[in-house]
Amino acid sequence: MIVITGAAGFIGSCLVSKLNKEGHTDLILVDDFSHLDRQANYNTKQFSKTIERSVFLDWFKLHVAEVNFVYHIGARTDTTEFNVELFNNLNLNYTKAIWNLCSSHAIPLVYASSAATYGLGEFGYDDDESKISLLKPLNPYGDSKNDFDKWAITQTSTPPNWAGFKFFNVYGPNEFHKARMASVIFHAFNQIQDKGLVKLFRSHNPNYTDGGQLRDFVYVKDLIDVLFFAMTHPLKNGIYNLGSGKARPFLDLAKATFEALNKEPNIEFIDTPLDIRDKYQYFTEANMQKLIAQGYSKTFTSLEDGVKDYVQNYLVGKRYF
């Protein structure tokens, strides 16, 4: 039996699909299932049971002997939310409780951390655990993820195999419900369909041109391949980056979206809102050598190929993975 938290969400539901494709159907899906706009993410999948997030820990205590593996993907991910107590409850303390149950009952655990832990990147983007205590996230969401990473690497009681993955800028199918927090590709597609243009933030940094701001965009299909690999090929316990390993400018992303729709680029630049301007990241890029050293050798999808697949096979026609 495999547990997946956040199973109704974007990445969690794609992971469920991957597990199904690999022959795993004895799955326990954990989430807040009151969000009806997420039903299409999971209602065609094969699984054993759904468990509400609010009662999962009680269920887990009663059924630990039946659980073989836990993917803890669920979290409060809103970077515009500043209620620290909310993040402490849903991200930090909830994850500690799952960790402790996995530790005491020898259940392997993979959990989602975030590249938001790197803040402005003052200390680089290397998944070097000796630097984790130095990192300065830009919001309570990033703090909650970094606080757990810091806690995890100090524990003497651990799951038999565990890995925390710092997700970079993930995009792909099953994010129709995410609204403002959806990927830039999702928003670019809708802007092109509605108005025939894409709006990108103007650069307010003299070192970057308009649209030249760089991000490590990683296709969700690549991300879930790594998560599956971590279950079937246990890694050295620790925290790993999970991005494409190659930073690309937003301008390339916008052009790739137009190309996928067979349209000529029409891009407009707007000022970055003042409330986020001083916390805006101009560069992120995952150093992937730590994961590669553990034997992961699959090539990551190029931005152009990922955007083409996402747009043509999922966004057009509103299809799910």
C-alpha positions in Angstrom: 0.0 0.0 0.0 1.3 3.4 -1.0 0.2 6.7 0.6 0.1 9.9 -1.5 -0.7 13.1 0.3 -1.8 16.1 -1.9 -3.2 13.5 -4.2 -6.0 15.7 -5.6 -3.6 18.5 -6.5 -1.4 19.1 -9.5 1.8 17.1 -8.8 0.1 14.6 -6.5 -2.5 13.6 -9.1 0.2 13.3 -11.8 2.1 11.0 -9.4 -1.0 8.8 -8.9 -1.3 8.5 -12.7 2.4 7.5 -13.0 2.0 4.9 -10.2 -1.1 3.5 -12.0 0.9 3.3 -15.3 3.6 1.3 -13.4 1.0 -1.1 -12.1 0.3 0.3 -8.6 -3.3 0.5 -7.7 -3.3 -0.1 -4.0 -3.1 3.6 -3.3 -4.4 5.7 -0.4 -5.1 9.2 -1.6 -4.9 11.9 1.0 -6.2 15.5 0.5 -8.9 18.0 1.3 -11.5 16.5 -1.0 -14.0 19.3 -0.4 -12.5 21.2 -3.4 -14.8 19.9 -6.1 -12.8 21.7 -8.8 -10.0 19.1 -8.3 -12.2 16.0 -8.8 -11.2 15.6 -12.5 -7.6 15.3 -11.4 -8.2 11.9 -9.7 -11.7 10.5 -10.4 -10.5 8.3 -13.4 -7.5 7.0 -11.4 -7.3 3.6 -9.8 -6.9 3.6 -6.0 -8.1 1.9 -2.8 -9.3 4.7 -0.7 -9.5 8.5 -0.2 -8.7 9.9 3.3 -9.4 13.5 4.3 -6.2 15.3 5.3 -7.7 16.3 8.7 -8.2 12.7 9.8 -5.2 11.1 8.0 -2.8 11.0 10.9 -5.4 9.1 13.0 -6.0 6.7 10.1 -2.2 6.3 9.6 -1.7 5.3 13.3 -4.3 2.6 12.9 -3.0 1.2 9.6 0.8 1.7 9.7 1.4 -2.1 9.3 -0.3 -2.0 5.9 1.7 0.9 4.5 4.8 0.2 2.4 5.7 3.7 1.2 4.7 7.3 1.8 4.8 10.2 -0.7 4.1 13.4 1.2 3.4 15.9 -1.6 0.6 17.8 0.1 1.3 21.3 1.5 -0.1 24.8 1.7 1.8 26.3 -1.3 0.4 29.8 -1.6 3.4 32.2 -1.6 1.2 35.2 -1.1 -0.2 33.9 2.2 1.5 35.4 5.3 -0.2 33.6 8.1 2.8 31.9 9.7 0.7 29.8 12.1 -1.1 28.3 9.1 2.1 27.2 7.5 3.5 25.8 10.8 0.4 23.7 11.2 -0.1 22.4 7.6 3.5 22.2 6.4 5.9 22.0 9.3 4.1 20.2 12.1 2.0 18.0 9.9 5.2 16.8 8.1 6.9 16.1 11.4 4.0 13.9 12.4 4.2 11.9 9.2 8.0 11.6 9.6 7.7 10.4 13.1 5.2 7.7 12.2 7.4 6.6 9.2 10.4 6.5 11.5 8.8 4.5 14.3 7.4 1.9 11.9 10.2 1.7 9.3 8.3 3.1 6.4 10.3 4.8 3.5 9.3 8.5 2.9 9.7 10.9 0.1 8.5 14.4 0.8 8.2 17.7 -1.2 10.5 20.5 -0.2 10.8 23.6 -2.5 13.3 25.8 -4.3 11.5 28.6 -2.5 13.9 27.7 0.4 16.7 29.3 -1.6 15.3 32.8 -1.4 17.2 35.2 -3.7 19.9 32.6 -4.2 22.6 34.4 -2.1 24.1 31.0 -1.3 23.6 29.4 -4.7 21.3 26.6 -5.7 23.4 23.6 -4.6 21.5 21.0 -2.5 24.4 21.0 0.0 22.9 20.2 3.4 25.6 22.1 5.2 24.1 25.4 3.7 20.5 24.8 4.7 20.7 26.7 7.9 22.1 29.7 6.0 19.2 30.0 3.5 16.9 33.0 3.7 13.5 32.2 2.1 11.4 35.2 1.0 8.0 34.2 2.5 6.4 32.1 5.2 5.8 29.2 2.7 9.5 29.1 1.9 10.3 29.3 5.6 8.0 26.4 6.5 9.7 24.2 3.9 13.2 25.2 5.0 12.3 24.8 8.7 11.3 21.2 8.0 14.5 20.5 6.0 16.6 21.9 8.8 14.7 19.7 11.3 15.0 16.6 9.1 18.7 16.6 8.7 19.2 16.8 12.5 17.1 13.8 13.4 18.6 10.6 14.7 15.3 8.7 14.4 14.5 8.6 10.7 12.6 6.5 8.1 14.8 3.7 6.8 15.0 5.5 3.5 14.0 9.1 3.0 14.5 11.9 0.5 13.3 15.5 0.4 13.0 17.0 -3.0 13.3 20.8 -3.6 10.9 21.3 -6.5 11.8 24.1 -8.8 9.3 25.8 -11.3 7.0 22.8 -12.1 4.6 23.0 -15.0 2.3 20.6 -16.8 -1.2 19.0 -16.8 -3.7 18.9 -14.0 -3.2 22.5 -12.8 -6.6 23.8 -14.0 -7.7 24.4 -10.4 -4.7 26.4 -9.3 -5.8 29.9 -10.5 -3.2 32.5 -9.6 -0.7 29.9 -8.5 -0.7 28.0 -11.8 2.4 27.9 -13.9 3.3 30.8 -16.3 2.7 28.5 -19.2 -0.9 28.0 -18.1 -1.4 31.7 -17.8 0.4 32.4 -21.1 -1.9 29.9 -22.9 -5.0 31.5 -21.6 -3.8 35.1 -22.4 -3.0 34.0 -26.0 -6.5 32.4 -26.3 -8.3 35.3 -24.8 -6.3 38.4 -26.1 -3.8 37.1 -28.5 -0.8 38.2 -26.5 1.3 37.3 -23.4 2.2 39.8 -20.7 5.6 39.3 -19.0 7.1 41.3 -16.1 9.5 44.0 -17.1 13.0 43.7 -15.6 13.8 46.1 -12.8 17.4 44.7 -12.6 20.0 46.2 -14.9 21.7 42.8 -15.2 18.6 41.3 -17.0 16.7 42.4 -20.1 12.9 42.5 -20.2 11.8 38.8 -20.3 15.4 37.8 -19.6 14.7 36.8 -16.1 15.7 33.1 -15.7 14.0 30.2 -14.1 14.5 26.5 -13.9 11.3 25.2 -15.5 10.8 21.4 -15.0 8.1 19.4 -16.7 5.9 17.5 -14.2 6.3 14.3 -16.1 10.1 14.5 -15.5 9.4 15.3 -11.8 7.2 12.3 -11.2 9.7 10.0 -13.0 12.3 11.1 -10.4 9.8 10.5 -7.5 9.1 7.0 -8.8 12.8 6.3 -9.2 13.3 7.3 -5.6 10.8 4.6 -4.5 12.2 1.8 -6.8 15.9 2.8 -6.3 16.3 4.1 -2.8 18.7 7.1 -2.6 21.2 8.0 0.0 19.1 9.7 2.7 19.0 13.4 2.3 17.7 16.5 0.5 17.9 16.8 -3.3 17.2 19.4 -6.0 14.6 18.6 -8.5 14.6 20.8 -11.5 15.7 20.5 -15.1 19.2 21.7 -14.3 19.0 24.4 -16.9 17.7 28.0 -16.4 15.7 29.5 -19.2 14.3 33.0 -19.8 10.6 33.8 -19.6 10.9 35.1 -23.1 11.7 31.6 -24.4 8.8 30.2 -22.4 6.4 32.7 -24.0 7.7 32.1 -27.5 7.4 28.3 -27.0 3.8 28.7 -26.0 3.0 30.7 -29.2 4.9 28.1 -31.2 2.9 25.3 -29.7 -0.2 27.1 -30.9 1.2 27.9 -34.3 0.9 31.6 -33.7 3.3 34.5 -34.1 4.7 35.8 -30.8 3.0 39.0 -29.4 4.6 39.9 -26.1 3.9 42.9 -23.9 5.9 43.9 -20.8 4.4 45.2 -17.7 5.9 46.5 -14.4 6.5 43.9 -11.7 4.0 44.8 -8.9 5.5 46.8 -6.1 4.4 44.4 -3.4 6.6 41.6 -4.8 9.3 43.6 -6.6 11.9 43.5 -3.8 11.4 39.7 -3.4 11.4 38.8 -7.1 13.9 36.1 -8.2 15.8 36.9 -11.3 17.6 33.6 -11.5 17.1 30.0 -10.3 18.8 26.9 -11.5 19.0 23.5 -9.9 22.4 21.8 -9.5 21.3 18.2 -10.3 24.7 16.5 -9.7 23.7 15.0 -6.4 20.7 13.1 -7.9 22.7 12.1 -10.9 25.5 10.7 -8.6 22.8 8.4 -7.1 22.2 6.8 -10.5 19.5 8.9 -12.1 20.3 9.1 -15.8 17.1 10.0 -17.6 17.3 13.1 -19.7 15.0 16.0 -18.7 12.5 17.3 -21.3 13.5 20.5 -23.0 11.4 23.6 -22.4 10.2 23.7 -26.0 9.2 20.0 -26.0 7.6 20.2 -22.6 5.5 23.2 -23.5 4.5 21.7 -26.8 3.3 18.5 -25.1 1.5 20.4 -22.3 -0.2 22.9 -24.7 -1.2 20.5 -27.5 -2.1 17.4 -25.5 -3.6 18.9 -22.3 -4.4 22.6 -22.4 -6.1 22.4 -25.8 -9.3 20.5 -25.1 -8.7 20.7 -21.3 -7.5 17.1 -20.9 -6.0 15.5 -17.8 -3.0 13.3 -17.2 
